[in-house]
Amino acid sequence: MPAHGTLAHTEFGDAAAWRTEMIPRCETLESQVVGFSDHTLALSGTDILHLTGCPPGRAVGVIKQRFTQRVVDGHVPNDRDALIAGLLCLAPQGETP
């Protein structure tokens, strides 16, 4: 019998059970992430400019990339309202964009 902690001895019981459970999960995640980029983000650079008052430039791209990564990582949905709410949390205290 394989040692505890190896792939063959997991919370799923064995490697075959692990594969049966995890492969569909990975395929689902991959289908959600493949092809996702700054261009498919539900928040545009124009949104960022208007909501933050940030001047056009590199900072807007950096903000957009960070939100894209948060969507890809599953921390926030690619939903415009959710992304705007997250963006508004970045506004300096006491200021309303």
Steps between C-alpha positions, in 0.01 A plus 500: 500500500637847413618726778260756644526832317573360156275559203361149533388565858297818504177622651338340193628156598730424209651647185214380277241668722713814507522509120126437466427795728772747405528471121146636439566780749823596322332484158222730623750747643710490184196569281422806712855637490627415150475805278423733791697823485483870575286530187228269634486668841156653568676818614656728239790741522246779445305376805818514704577854380153629579452323832841569651594831344831337414672668204546296182818295505673193631315502834169430325652196329648375825163533677328316216760220507460458875122475469542251216722287722248519785229372263724220370591402858131483590506781757237706319256418218540659159194711569511874433317596823726278714811639332382859542432435870856368534638796310315748721666340803832619355392867500681710762312538828256789502493533121223389271603448140 
